[in-house]
């Protein structure tokens, strides 16, 4: 398992060598762009608004890589035939999932650091980081990738490409990521209690700047369930079609 995992990570990096620099640049620019661009909409942001915009930029960056870029690449692989080749490789299916997830998670880290640094400079913030910030980032990245792969593996390429665009649109505009949930219509706020976006943003926000009540456990539990669901769907599709 470990040998297969190491070889698959190397294979994935080689397969993506032409697109990795572009993906790194895109993810970094998205995070920085949200911090700077949204600050133009709220030029006199108070500390609470600045915290939402800053941590929301990190969350959107993770969502973009895991729920948009990763499944779009899988959809392209399906169309080109590379997906079928990967499916018949003589390696454990879990090793394939673990290798892909590791690469996509690692891809998000430089952009997160850049976006957080820009947020500190732009809003003159002073964060109180929790030791849980690393598990929170990794869990949000894993959840995004697991859901993205679940969509890409279960749906036809054309459908997967459309769904990824819809996911990004909802996360950016109609999810309580860059603003509190109480600004949404009641029905939409209630819907987000079952969706992962709220909990992604909350886990990042509370671990980047710990509130007086401490870090909530609920977001971690919900994201773990969504991650498990995405991985189960992906694994089921892989084994059923093998």
Secondary structure by P-SEA (a helix, b strand, c coil): caaaaaaaaaaaaaaacccaaaaaaaaaaaaaaaaaaaaaacccccaaaaaaaaaaaaaaaaaaaaccaaaaaaaaaaaaaaaaaaaaccccaaaaaaaaaaaaaaaaaaaaaaaaaaaaaacccccccccaaaaaaaaaaaaaaaaaaaaaaaccaaaaaaaaaaaaaaaacccccccccccccaaaaaaaaacaaaaaaaaaaaaaccccccccaaaaaaaaaaaaaaaaaaaaaaaaac
